[in-house]
Amino acid sequence: MDEDVNAAPPTRLRAGCARLPEAPAWLDDVTGDEALAWVAERRAEAWARHASPDLDRLTRELTEVLDAPDRLPPVVSRAGMLYSFWTDADHPRGVWRRASWLSYVSGAPFRADRTIEPTEWELLLDLDALAGEWNRPLVWGGAKVLTTGPRAGGRALVTLSDGGSDTSVTREYDLDERRFIDVEDGGFLRQPSKGSLTWGDEEGEAVIVSADFGPGSLSSAGYPRQARRLSRGSDVDDAQVLVTAAPGSAAAGAVRDPWGRTWLTTMPSLYATRIWLLPEDAVCPTGAAAARAALSGETHPTLPPPTPEGDVVPTGAIRLDVPESSSAGIGRDWLTIELRAPWEVDGRSYAPGTLLGANLTDYLAGRRDLEVLFAPSPSTTLTSATWTRNHLVLTLLDDVASRLEVCTPPAPGSPAGAGWAHHWVDLTGAADLPGGPAPDSSQLRPGRPLLSVSASALDPTGSDYLWVSASGWTTPSTLAVGRLTAEGELTGMAVVRQAPARYDATGVVVTQHVATSADGTHVPYFEIGRPAGPDGTLGPVLVHAYGAFGVSLTPGYEPVTGKAWLERGGTYVVANTRGGGEYGPAWHQVALGAGRHLVVEDLTAVIESLVDRGVTRAGSVAVHGSSAGGLLVGELLVRHPDLLGAAVLEAPLLDLRRYTHLLAGPLWVPELGDPDDEAQWAWMCEHSPYELLEPGRTYPPVLLLSSTRDDRVHPAHARTMAWRLARLGQKVTYVESAEGGHSGYATSPQRARTSALIHAFAWKHATGSAETR
């Protein structure tokens, strides 16, 4: 499971930074001896500097929270059984297990007249034992259980990585015999890559694989450009070539849907996708020569000509005629199209954020009878959709609080023109209830409950049963199951698991506020904490933000932050800046590229709002961000150091001048811009924290965290920033974990230790920051 993440990236493209100390090139060598020696020294310094009995105690408490035996076990339903991956103190790397429905619901809290029985779990795979056997720091990457044919529930494709990196392998596992099936015995294997392996037929005699197939098979971001269908016992070089993305594309893939249809996709870029339906009788090119020719753009007797865009798909593949920027969803008989840009079809215009529905067979035949299933409003947007056998369930955000809507298509034989039916699902009883001090003028829709809900189908091919989960900032997660009636109403919903509280939330109040950004836009944020005490003081403030890639930050129970921050008396703030998806495509897209400044202005406005409201004071608030959120916090650090008491940056993207030459960086050009285009660099340079540090200026204390095994955001971003800050005489702490990948941790003890350090660091530098209201 070795992967090529250790090579040094290209020569630095530094320009215009003569006043700044230049970090040594050896910091780019991920596992180079000199770099790892420097990393080890910084890590030892960090833990020695922050060591204390309080930190040790907090680490133990957080480990207990994360490994609590009565926490809610995540489950999925496959082939009549419930599967779960579980970690605890005895199994830090985790066990994969399954249970019958009867055994699982025996532990449900909804029957007061029956004794709750512990679930009887059947152990399938012990990762701790396997890691010892293989002598590798294995991290779980998921499993795909075969659900059809004679081997249903007996075979699975298990994905594992070394240390939590994105690069992983997938191997076939025999669930009955509890063993991996070697290739020599006919088992399936995907070699190390950032690809995937899924089942390719009903009997489990074929798989669809996207992987590193050799020279030219990976995009510049490191993702596969080709997907193949491999039959059992065959060599991958002899597999059928299903799809090959054009040179310069981001990725290609293929998947078999729950109803047995095969779909091909190519991604020209991060926010563009082309889709084809592969008919069962389509003839696919086969063999290594055809595969290499498709990748190199050469001709081959069995290869069809490329599409006008340069993709190669089998003759007879049916292009799904939807906008490349849209997101298509497939049900048994229906197609949904979620728009990210305006679309005009058959003389009708549809706005971004709209969800359209159409009969799949009719649509593929050329008919464009589209029905609007969801139309966005200034406050609402669609976040996800899931199909049951007969219904489509939407999760919507309304001013960043969730609700569910059930859409039911017309039944076969309905009169011409019959429309879809719609039903709301009322789950407000699971939410944080309004309360606390009287609303102030900054509050957004005061008095309404705040919660996040999600829904997923138990079996989209066979039933209308639905998983429903809900939680709030102070309300632990609840998992329920219910059935949708023919009319789309949720009935018989029963709670099957309810997580207990993990921290003392007595007196903690949840409110939602708006700040006014520099351009007048109202930016929402959540505030979670106790009201001011008798002396008028509040606890220290920790602000979390992300602001990129359309990711929404929504209410949800966070037991680690609750234990480490809220229980102690701190106030936690979550900022919903532009760049996220809280208000649909426009909220995200306005902050792309040159609009990046809006994200920083939004976060600045949130902190200034907290200061104006007396929640904190300038120069003492702690701000935390991960990945693209680390970029945002880095931008705030270099632009407005006077606002901050501390900055915490996890797995951060910081060097925009070079990011496209570091691991997966090329994939993010549509989001952040191309620094090799000097016209774009003219505005990008204003958002590169590494470039914007200034000698002689004082910055607040900085905690930088990364992982040697992160093959998504190169650790050089954090390493070089830490090195430069230190050379400028700033207070900087750098911790790079040996494993954990982009998340930074592979086990609960590792996560607990890192989280304890983050919160202790933030508390130290934000203590005493609150003033009276």
C-alpha positions in Angstrom: 0.0 0.0 0.0 2.9 2.4 -0.7 2.0 5.5 -2.5 4.0 8.2 -4.3 3.3 11.2 -2.0 6.9 11.8 -1.0 8.4 13.3 -4.1 9.4 17.0 -3.8 7.1 19.3 -5.8 8.5 21.5 -8.6 10.9 24.4 -8.1 9.3 27.3 -6.2 7.6 29.9 -8.3 8.2 32.7 -5.8 7.9 36.2 -7.0 8.1 39.6 -5.3 8.9 38.4 -1.8 12.5 39.5 -1.4 11.8 41.0 2.1 10.6 37.7 3.5 12.8 34.8 4.6 12.7 32.0 2.1 11.9 28.5 3.5 14.4 25.8 2.6 13.3 23.5 -0.3 13.8 20.4 1.8 10.6 21.1 3.7 8.7 20.1 0.6 10.1 16.5 0.7 7.3 14.9 2.7 9.3 12.0 4.2 12.8 13.4 3.6 15.2 12.8 6.5 16.0 16.5 7.0 12.3 17.4 6.9 11.2 14.7 9.3 13.9 15.6 11.7 12.7 19.2 11.6 9.1 18.0 12.1 10.0 15.9 15.0 11.9 18.7 16.7 8.9 21.1 16.3 6.5 18.5 17.6 8.6 17.8 20.6 8.9 21.5 21.3 5.1 22.0 20.9 4.2 19.3 23.4 6.8 20.3 25.9 5.7 23.9 25.7 2.0 23.1 26.2 2.3 20.1 28.6 0.3 20.4 31.7 -1.9 18.3 34.0 -4.9 20.1 32.6 -4.0 19.2 29.1 -3.6 15.5 30.1 -6.9 15.6 31.9 -8.7 17.1 29.0 -7.2 14.5 26.6 -8.4 11.7 28.9 -11.9 13.3 29.0 -12.1 13.7 25.3 -10.9 10.2 24.7 -13.7 9.0 26.9 -16.2 11.1 25.0 -15.0 9.7 21.6 -14.9 6.1 22.8 -18.0 6.1 24.9 -19.6 2.7 24.7 -23.2 4.1 24.6 -22.7 6.5 21.7 -24.8 6.2 18.6 -23.4 3.5 16.3 -23.6 4.5 12.6 -25.3 1.8 10.6 -26.2 1.0 7.0 -28.7 -1.6 5.8 -27.4 -4.1 3.3 -28.8 -7.4 2.2 -31.1 -7.6 5.2 -28.4 -6.9 7.8 -27.2 -3.7 9.5 -23.4 -3.0 9.1 -21.4 -0.7 11.4 -17.8 0.4 11.8 -17.0 1.0 15.4 -14.0 2.2 17.5 -13.6 2.0 21.2 -10.8 1.9 23.8 -10.1 -1.8 23.0 -10.2 -1.2 19.3 -8.7 2.2 18.5 -8.5 1.4 14.8 -11.9 -0.1 14.8 -13.9 -3.2 14.0 -16.3 -3.8 11.2 -19.4 -5.7 12.4 -23.0 -6.4 11.6 -26.3 -7.3 13.4 -29.7 -8.4 12.5 -32.6 -5.9 12.5 -34.2 -7.7 15.4 -31.1 -7.5 17.5 -30.5 -3.9 16.7 -34.0 -2.7 17.5 -33.9 -4.6 20.8 -31.8 -1.8 22.0 -34.2 0.9 20.9 -35.6 3.3 23.5 -39.1 3.5 22.1 -40.7 0.6 24.0 -41.2 1.4 27.7 -42.8 -1.9 28.3 -39.8 -4.0 27.2 -36.4 -4.4 28.6 -33.7 -3.0 26.4 -31.4 -5.7 25.3 -27.8 -5.1 24.0 -27.3 -5.6 20.3 -25.6 -8.8 19.4 -22.9 -7.8 16.9 -21.2 -10.2 14.6 -17.5 -9.4 14.2 -16.4 -9.2 10.6 -13.0 -7.6 10.6 -10.7 -6.3 13.3 -8.5 -3.5 12.0 -6.2 -3.4 15.0 -5.4 -7.1 14.6 -5.0 -6.7 10.8 -2.7 -3.7 11.3 -0.5 -5.7 13.6 -0.5 -8.6 11.1 0.4 -6.4 8.1 2.6 -4.1 10.2 0.9 -1.0 8.8 -1.1 1.9 10.3 -4.3 0.9 8.7 -7.3 3.2 8.5 -10.8 2.2 7.5 -12.0 3.6 4.2 -15.4 1.9 3.9 -16.9 -1.2 2.4 -19.4 -2.1 -0.3 -21.4 -5.2 0.5 -22.7 -7.2 -2.4 -26.6 -7.0 -2.2 -27.7 -9.1 -5.1 -27.3 -12.6 -6.5 -26.3 -15.8 -4.7 -23.4 -14.1 -2.9 -25.6 -11.3 -1.4 -24.3 -10.5 2.1 -21.4 -12.8 1.6 -18.9 -10.7 -0.2 -17.7 -7.1 0.2 -15.1 -4.7 -1.3 -13.1 -3.3 1.6 -11.1 -0.1 1.3 -8.1 0.6 3.6 -5.4 3.2 3.6 -2.0 3.6 5.2 -2.3 6.2 7.9 -5.5 7.8 6.6 -4.2 9.1 3.3 -6.6 9.6 0.3 -4.5 7.0 -1.5 -6.0 3.6 -0.6 -6.4 0.0 -1.8 -9.6 -2.0 -2.1 -9.7 -5.8 -1.6 -12.4 -8.4 -1.9 -13.5 -9.8 1.5 -15.3 -13.1 2.2 -17.8 -12.3 4.9 -18.6 -16.0 5.6 -15.0 -17.1 5.9 -13.7 -13.8 7.4 -10.8 -13.5 5.1 -9.5 -11.4 2.2 -9.5 -13.3 -1.1 -6.2 -13.2 -2.8 -5.9 -12.3 -6.5 -4.4 -15.7 -7.1 -7.7 -17.2 -5.8 -9.9 -15.0 -8.0 -10.3 -12.1 -5.6 -10.6 -8.5 -6.8 -7.9 -5.9 -5.9 -7.5 -2.2 -6.6 -3.8 -1.1 -6.4 -2.9 2.0 -4.4 -4.5 5.1 -5.9 -7.1 7.8 -5.3 -9.6 5.7 -7.3 -12.5 3.4 -6.5 -13.7 -0.2 -6.8 -17.4 -1.1 -7.0 -19.5 -4.1 -8.0 -20.1 -4.3 -11.7 -22.9 -7.0 -11.9 -25.5 -8.7 -9.9 -23.6 -11.9 -9.2 -20.4 -10.3 -8.0 -18.4 -11.7 -11.0 -17.3 -8.3 -12.2 -16.2 -5.0 -10.7 -15.8 -1.4 -12.0 -12.4 0.0 -11.2 -10.8 3.4 -11.5 -7.2 3.5 -10.5 -3.6 4.3 -11.4 -3.2 2.2 -14.6 0.3 3.5 -15.4 1.7 6.5 -17.3 -0.9 9.0 -18.4 -3.7 7.4 -16.4 -3.8 10.1 -13.7 -4.9 13.7 -13.9 -2.6 16.5 -12.8 -4.5 16.4 -9.5 -3.7 12.6 -9.1 -7.2 11.2 -9.8 -7.9 8.4 -12.4 -8.7 9.4 -16.0 -10.1 6.0 -16.9 -12.6 3.4 -15.5 -12.6 -0.2 -16.5 -14.9 -3.3 -16.0 -12.9 -6.3 -14.7 -14.2 -9.8 -14.7 -13.3 -12.3 -12.0 -10.0 -14.1 -12.7 -9.0 -11.6 -15.4 -6.0 -9.2 -15.5 -6.8 -5.5 -15.2 -4.9 -5.0 -18.5 -7.4 -7.2 -20.2 -10.5 -5.4 -18.8 -13.2 -3.5 -20.7 -12.5 0.2 -21.1 -15.7 2.0 -20.0 -14.7 5.6 -20.1 -11.6 7.8 -20.6 -11.6 11.4 -19.7 -10.0 13.9 -22.1 -6.4 15.0 -21.4 -6.5 17.9 -18.9 -9.6 16.6 -17.2 -9.9 16.2 -13.5 -11.2 12.6 -13.3 -13.3 9.9 -14.8 -15.5 7.2 -13.2 -18.3 4.7 -13.7 -20.9 3.2 -11.3 -23.7 0.7 -11.4 -26.8 2.2 -9.8 -29.2 0.2 -7.5 -31.4 -0.7 -10.4 -28.6 -2.3 -12.4 -27.8 0.5 -14.9 -24.2 1.5 -15.6 -23.4 5.2 -15.8 -20.2 6.8 -17.1 -18.8 10.1 -16.0 -16.0 12.5 -16.8 -15.1 15.6 -14.9 -13.5 18.3 -17.1 -13.0 20.3 -13.9 -14.1 20.4 -10.3 -17.6 21.9 -11.1 -18.3 20.2 -14.4 -19.5 16.7 -15.1 -20.5 14.8 -18.3 -22.7 11.7 -17.9 -23.5 8.7 -20.2 -25.8 5.8 -19.8 -24.1 2.6 -20.9 -26.6 0.2 -22.6 -26.3 -3.5 -21.6 -25.6 -4.4 -25.2 -22.9 -1.8 -25.8 -19.6 -3.2 -27.0 -16.7 -1.9 -25.0 -13.0 -1.8 -26.1 -10.9 -4.4 -24.4 -7.2 -4.9 -23.6 -4.1 -3.0 -22.7 -3.4 -1.6 -26.1 -6.9 0.0 -26.4 -6.7 1.4 -22.9 -3.3 3.0 -23.5 -4.5 4.4 -26.8 -7.5 6.0 -25.2 -5.3 7.6 -22.5 -2.8 8.9 -25.0 -5.2 10.1 -27.6 -4.0 7.6 -30.2 -6.1 5.6 -32.6 -6.9 1.9 -32.1 -9.1 -0.4 -34.2 -11.4 -1.1 -31.3 -11.7 2.4 -30.0 -14.6 4.7 -31.1 -13.6 8.2 -32.0 -13.5 10.6 -29.1 -16.4 12.9 -28.4 -16.1 16.6 -29.5 -14.7 17.3 -26.0 -12.1 14.6 -26.2 -13.6 11.9 -24.0 -13.7 8.3 -25.1 -16.8 6.3 -24.4 -18.1 3.1 -26.0 -20.2 3.3 -29.2 -23.9 3.4 -28.3 -23.4 5.2 -24.9 -26.2 7.7 -24.4 -25.2 11.2 -23.3 -27.4 12.6 -20.6 -28.3 16.0 -22.0 -28.0 18.1 -18.9 -25.8 21.1 -18.1 -22.3 20.1 -17.2 -22.5 22.4 -14.1 -25.7 20.6 -12.8 -26.0 17.6 -10.5 -28.1 14.7 -11.9 -29.8 12.3 -9.6 -31.2 8.9 -10.7 -34.2 7.0 -9.3 -35.8 3.9 -10.5 -37.9 5.7 -13.2 -37.0 9.3 -12.7 -34.3 11.8 -13.3 -33.6 14.9 -11.2 -31.5 17.8 -12.3 -30.2 20.3 -9.7 -29.0 23.5 -11.4 -25.9 25.4 -10.5 -26.3 28.0 -13.3 -29.2 29.4 -15.3 -30.7 27.0 -17.9 -33.0 27.6 -20.7 -34.6 24.6 -22.4 -37.6 24.4 -24.7 -38.2 28.1 -24.3 -38.4 27.9 -20.5 -35.8 29.4 -18.1 -34.8 28.0 -14.7 -32.8 29.7 -12.0 -29.7 28.3 -10.3 -30.6 26.2 -7.2 -33.8 24.8 -8.9 -34.4 21.1 -8.8 -36.2 19.6 -11.8 -37.8 16.2 -12.3 -38.5 14.2 -15.4 -39.4 10.7 -16.4 -36.0 9.1 -17.2 -37.1 7.0 -20.2 -38.9 10.0 -21.8 -36.0 12.3 -21.1 -33.5 9.9 -22.8 -35.8 9.7 -25.7 -35.6 13.5 -26.2 -38.8 14.7 -24.4 -38.3 17.7 -22.0 -41.3 17.5 -19.8 -39.7 19.0 -16.7 -41.4 19.7 -13.4 -40.0 22.1 -10.8 -39.6 20.1 -7.6 -37.9 22.8 -5.6 -37.4 26.5 -6.4 -35.0 28.4 -4.1 -36.0 31.5 -2.2 -33.8 34.2 -0.6 -33.7 32.1 2.5 -34.0 28.5 1.3 -31.7 26.1 -0.6 -31.5 22.4 -1.4 -28.7 20.5 0.3 -29.4 16.9 -0.6 -31.9 14.4 -2.1 -32.5 10.7 -1.6 -34.7 8.2 -3.4 -36.8 5.5 -1.7 -38.6 3.1 -3.9 -41.5 5.5 -4.7 -40.5 8.9 -3.3 -37.8 11.6 -3.4 -36.9 13.1 0.0 -35.3 16.6 0.0 -33.2 18.1 2.8 -33.6 21.9 2.7 -31.9 24.7 4.5 -34.0 27.6 5.6 -31.7 30.3 7.0 -29.3 27.5 7.8 -31.8 25.3 9.7 -32.9 22.0 8.2 -36.2 20.6 7.2 -37.4 17.7 5.1 -39.8 17.6 2.2 -41.2 14.5 0.5 -41.8 14.6 -3.3 -44.0 11.9 -4.8 -44.1 11.4 -8.5 -47.3 10.6 -10.3 -48.1 6.9 -10.2 -48.0 4.9 -13.4 -51.3 5.3 -15.3 -52.0 8.8 -13.8 -53.8 11.2 -16.0 -51.7 13.2 -18.4 -50.3 16.3 -16.7 -50.5 14.9 -13.2 -48.0 16.6 -11.0 -45.8 15.6 -8.1 -47.2 15.7 -4.6 -45.4 17.4 -1.7 -45.4 16.8 2.0 -43.4 18.4 4.8 -41.9 16.3 7.6 -42.1 18.0 11.0 -39.1 17.2 13.2 -38.9 20.4 15.2 -39.3 18.4 18.4 -35.7 17.3 18.1 -34.3 20.9 17.9 -32.7 23.3 20.3 -35.7 25.1 21.9 -35.8 28.9 21.9 -34.8 30.5 25.2 -32.3 32.6 27.0 -32.1 36.4 27.0 -34.5 38.6 25.1 -33.7 38.8 21.4 -31.5 41.7 20.2 -31.6 43.4 16.9 -28.8 41.2 15.5 -30.8 38.0 15.8 -32.0 36.2 12.8 -35.7 35.0 13.1 -35.5 34.7 16.9 -37.7 32.1 18.6 -37.6 29.4 16.0 -36.0 26.0 16.8 -32.6 25.3 15.2 -31.6 21.8 14.1 -30.0 19.7 11.4 -31.8 16.7 9.9 -30.8 14.2 7.3 -32.6 11.4 5.6 -31.5 8.3 3.7 -33.3 5.4 2.2 -32.9 2.0 3.8 -33.3 0.2 0.5 -34.1 2.4 -2.5 -35.0 -0.6 -4.7 -37.3 -2.4 -2.4 -39.0 -0.2 0.2 -40.1 3.3 1.3 -38.5 3.0 4.7 -36.3 5.9 5.7 -33.5 6.6 8.1 -34.0 10.1 9.7 -31.4 11.6 12.0 -31.6 14.9 13.9 -29.5 16.9 16.2 -28.9 20.4 17.5 -26.0 22.3 19.0 -26.9 21.2 22.5 -29.2 18.2 21.5 -27.4 14.8 21.0 -28.2 12.9 17.8 -31.3 10.9 17.4 -31.7 8.1 14.8 -35.2 7.1 13.8 -36.7 4.9 11.1 -40.1 5.5 9.5 -42.1 4.5 6.5 -43.5 6.7 3.7 -47.0 6.0 2.7 -48.1 5.9 -0.9 -49.1 9.6 -0.5 -45.7 10.5 0.8 -46.5 11.0 4.5 -44.1 9.7 7.1 -45.7 7.2 9.4 -44.7 4.8 12.2 -41.5 6.7 12.9 -39.7 5.1 15.8 -36.5 6.1 17.5 -34.0 3.3 17.3 -31.1 5.0 18.9 -30.7 8.2 21.0 -27.2 9.4 22.0 -26.8 10.6 25.6 -25.4 14.0 26.4 -21.6 14.2 26.5 -21.2 17.5 28.3 -23.0 19.6 30.7 -25.1 22.1 28.6 -26.9 23.5 31.6 -27.6 27.2 30.9 -26.1 27.0 27.4 -28.2 29.1 24.9 -28.2 28.8 21.2 -28.9 31.9 19.1 -28.5 32.9 15.5 -27.4 36.4 14.5 -26.5 38.4 11.4 -23.4 40.5 10.8 -23.3 43.1 8.0 -20.4 42.6 5.6 -18.4 45.3 3.8 -20.7 45.3 0.8 -23.9 45.3 2.9 -24.6 41.5 2.7 -26.1 40.0 5.9 -23.9 37.1 7.0 -25.5 34.7 9.6 -23.7 33.1 12.5 -24.5 30.8 15.4 -23.6 31.7 18.9 -23.6 28.9 21.5 -22.8 29.7 25.1 -24.0 30.8 28.5 -25.4 34.3 29.0 -23.3 36.8 30.9 -22.9 36.0 34.6 -23.8 38.2 37.5 -20.6 40.2 37.0 -21.6 40.8 33.4 -18.7 38.8 31.9 -18.8 36.1 29.3 -16.4 33.2 28.7 -13.7 33.3 26.0 -14.9 33.1 22.3 -13.8 30.5 19.7 -15.0 31.2 16.2 -15.1 28.5 13.5 -15.4 29.1 9.8 -14.8 27.4 6.4 -16.1 29.5 3.5 -15.3 27.5 0.3 -16.4 24.7 -2.1 -20.1 25.3 -1.3 -19.8 23.5 2.1 -22.5 24.5 4.6 -21.8 24.7 8.3 -25.1 23.7 10.0 -26.3 23.0 13.5 -25.1 19.7 15.0 -24.0 18.2 18.3 -20.3 18.6 18.8 -19.4 16.7 21.9 -15.7 17.5 21.7 -16.2 21.2 21.5 -18.9 20.9 24.1 -16.7 19.2 26.6 -13.5 21.2 25.9 -15.1 24.6 25.5 -18.8 25.1 26.3 -18.8 23.1 29.5 -15.9 25.2 30.7 -17.8 28.4 30.1 -16.6 29.4 26.7 -18.7 30.7 23.8 -18.6 29.0 20.5 -19.4 30.8 17.2 -19.9 29.3 13.8 -19.7 31.7 10.9 -21.7 31.0 7.7 -19.6 33.1 5.3 -20.0 33.2 1.6 -18.1 30.6 -0.3 -20.2 28.0 1.6 -23.5 26.6 0.4 -25.9 28.0 3.1 -27.9 30.0 0.6 -27.4 28.0 -2.6 -25.2 28.4 -5.7 -25.0 32.2 -5.7 -23.7 32.2 -2.1 -20.9 30.0 -3.1 -20.2 31.3 -6.6 -19.9 35.0 -5.7 -16.8 34.1 -3.7 -15.0 32.1 -6.4 -11.7 33.4 -7.8 -11.5 37.2 -7.6 -14.5 37.2 -5.3 -12.4 35.5 -2.6 -12.1 38.8 -0.7 -15.8 38.5 0.2 -15.2 35.5 2.4 -12.6 37.4 4.5 -14.8 40.4 4.7 -17.7 38.2 5.9 -15.6 36.6 8.7 -14.2 40.0 9.7 -17.8 41.3 9.9 -18.8 38.4 12.2 -16.0 39.1 14.6 -16.7 42.8 14.6 -20.4 42.0 15.3 -19.3 40.0 18.3 -17.2 42.9 19.5 -20.0 45.4 18.9 -22.4 43.2 20.8 -20.0 42.9 23.8 -19.5 39.2 23.3 -15.7 39.6 23.0 -13.2 42.3 22.4 -10.9 42.9 19.5 -7.5 41.3 19.9 -8.6 38.3 22.0 -11.0 36.1 20.1 -9.6 32.7 18.9 -10.4 31.6 15.3 -10.2 28.1 14.0 -10.3 26.7 10.5 -9.4 23.5 8.7 -8.3 22.9 5.1 -9.9 25.7 3.1 -11.0 27.1 6.4 -7.3 27.2 7.3 -6.8 29.4 4.3 -9.5 31.7 5.5 -8.1 31.9 9.0 -4.7 32.5 7.4 -6.0 35.4 5.4 -7.7 36.9 8.4 -4.4 36.5 10.4 -2.3 38.4 7.9 -4.9 41.1 7.1 -6.4 41.8 10.5 -4.0 40.5 13.2 -5.4 43.1 15.6 -8.8 41.3 15.7 -7.4 38.0 16.9 -6.0 36.7 20.1 -5.0 33.4 18.5 -5.3 31.5 15.2 -5.6 27.7 14.8 -5.0 26.3 11.3 -5.5 22.6 10.6 -4.3 21.0 7.3 -4.3 24.5 5.9 -3.9 25.7 2.3 -1.6 28.7 2.6 0.8 29.1 -0.4 -1.4 30.1 -3.3 1.6 30.8 -5.5 2.5 27.1 -5.6 -0.6 25.2 -4.6 -1.4 23.9 -8.1 2.0 22.2 -8.1 1.3 20.4 -4.8 -0.7 17.1 -4.8 -4.4 17.7 -5.5 -4.0 21.4 -5.9 -4.8 21.5 -9.7 -8.4 20.3 -8.9 -9.2 23.5 -7.0 -8.4 26.0 -9.8 -12.1 26.7 -10.4 -12.4 27.7 -6.8 -9.2 29.6 -6.1 -7.8 30.6 -9.5 -4.6 29.7 -11.5 -1.5 31.3 -10.1 0.5 30.4 -13.2 -1.7 32.9 -15.1 -0.2 36.2 -14.2 -3.4 38.1 -14.8 -5.1 35.9 -12.1 -2.1 36.0 -9.8 -2.5 39.8 -9.7 -5.6 39.3 -7.5 -4.6 35.9 -6.0 -1.5 37.3 -4.4 -3.8 39.3 -2.1 -5.1 36.1 -0.7 -2.0 34.0 -0.1 -1.2 34.1 3.6 2.3 32.8 3.1 3.1 35.7 0.7 1.4 38.4 2.8 3.4 38.1 6.1 5.2 41.3 6.8 8.5 41.7 8.7 8.2 43.9 11.7 4.5 43.3 12.2 3.2 41.5 15.3 0.9 38.6 14.8 -1.1 36.7 17.4 0.0 33.3 18.5 -0.5 30.7 15.8 -1.1 26.9 16.1 -0.4 25.1 12.8 -1.3 21.4 12.5 -0.7 19.0 9.6 -0.1 15.3 8.8 2.8 13.6 7.1 0.2 11.3 5.5 -2.0 14.1 4.1 -1.8 13.6 0.3 -4.6 16.1 -0.4 -3.2 19.4 1.0 0.6 19.1 1.0 2.1 19.5 4.5 4.6 22.0 2.9 1.8 24.6 3.3 1.9 24.4 7.0 5.6 23.6 7.3 6.8 26.6 5.4 4.3 28.9 7.1 5.6 27.8 10.5 9.2 28.2 9.4 8.6 31.7 8.1 6.6 32.8 11.1 9.4 31.6 13.4 12.1 33.4 11.3 10.0 36.6 11.6 10.1 36.2 15.4 6.4 35.3 15.8 4.9 33.0 18.4 4.1 29.8 16.4 3.5 26.2 17.4 3.7 23.5 14.8 2.5 19.9 15.2 2.6 17.4 12.4 1.1 14.0 13.1 2.8 10.9 11.6 -0.6 9.6 10.4 -4.2 10.7 10.0 -4.3 12.0 6.5 -6.2 15.1 5.8 -8.2 14.8 9.0 -5.0 14.8 11.1 -5.9 11.7 13.2 -6.5 8.0 12.6 -7.7 6.9 16.1 -9.8 8.4 18.9 -6.8 8.9 21.2 -5.0 10.8 18.4 -8.0 13.0 17.8 -8.5 13.6 21.5 -4.9 14.7 22.0 -5.0 17.1 19.0 -8.4 18.5 20.0 -7.3 19.0 23.6 -4.3 21.0 22.3 -6.4 23.1 20.0 -8.9 24.0 22.7 -6.2 24.5 25.4 -4.2 26.8 23.1 -7.3 28.8 22.1 -8.5 29.1 25.7 -5.1 30.3 26.9 -5.0 33.1 24.4 -8.7 34.1 24.5 -9.1 34.0 28.3 -10.3 37.3 29.6 -11.4 38.5 26.2 -15.1 38.9 27.1 -16.4 42.3 28.2 -19.9 43.0 29.6 -22.7 43.3 27.2 
